[in-house]
Amino acid sequence: MKRDLADFWNLVWEVALCACAAFALLNAFAPHQDLPWKPLDLNRPIGQATAAKVADFELPPAAAAEQIEAATDACIQVLREAGVTVERAPDVDDGGFCQVRGAVRITGGDITPLSPGGLTMQCPLAVRYVIWDRQVLQPAAREVFGSEAAQVQNFGTYSCRRIYGQTDESARPSEHARANALDVSGVRLKDGRVVSVLDDWSGEGATGTDGSRFLRRLRDGACRVFATVLTPEYNEAHRDHLHLDGASRGLCA
């Protein structure tokens, strides 16, 4: 009986030691971006844990004021550590479902500028944009066109409306009503060329098949960063832009 108990505790001890050794090896050699306990680093490739780390900054519907400020301050700190100039923006409450909490503006720094700029957005959306810019947009621009992206043209982030602008009160609120979505209409390259979603998605625009291949690279990479990505292939309403948002549901189309 005593020997059996001793053997049992020896086994527990050995299992614990093996688990500690495995954790130490994982912590030392696994990619930083794949480990959920490592802090989010916007300069690292998109990994298995990237989405979960960004989600840590998301605000629950009933978040108290102090929770909003704490999460937003932590989110802003991550952006600033990555060399992005960002400022806290006034929150928005237009009544009903149109509310923006934890609002920020990207004002400069190491980031491809948005045009128009000065957009109000939820801080996690700003984080997603920076990751997409560094890990998807710029590499794709260099590889497909041999030029860097100079500007991301867009139709904005915040719009107090329901999905597709419907007036039916049963229609779901758009993520734009929470400044949790960015509509990208095109990209201007440093060499002066412009890739337009409307003109180049089909491959028949001024940039030819390279434009189509580039835009699809942007879509595929965005699907690893954003929750919902909608393109001209989804429906007619998205014929001229890529819709990128951070909704709790996920769709890549």
Buried (B, 14 or more C-beta within 10 A) or exposed (E): EEEEEEEEEEEEEEEEEEEEEEEEEEEEEBEBBBBEEBEBBBBBBBBEBBBEBBEEBBBEEEBEEEBBBEBBEEBBEBBEEBEBEBEBBEBBEEEEBBBBBBBBBBBEBEBBBBBEEEBBBBBBBBBBBBBBBBBBBBBBBEEBBEEBBBBBBBBBBBBBBBBEEEEEEEEBBBBBBBBBBBBBBBBBBEEEBBBBBEBBBEBEBEBEEBBBBBBBBBBEBBBBBBBBBBBBEBEEEBEBBBBBBBBEEEBBB
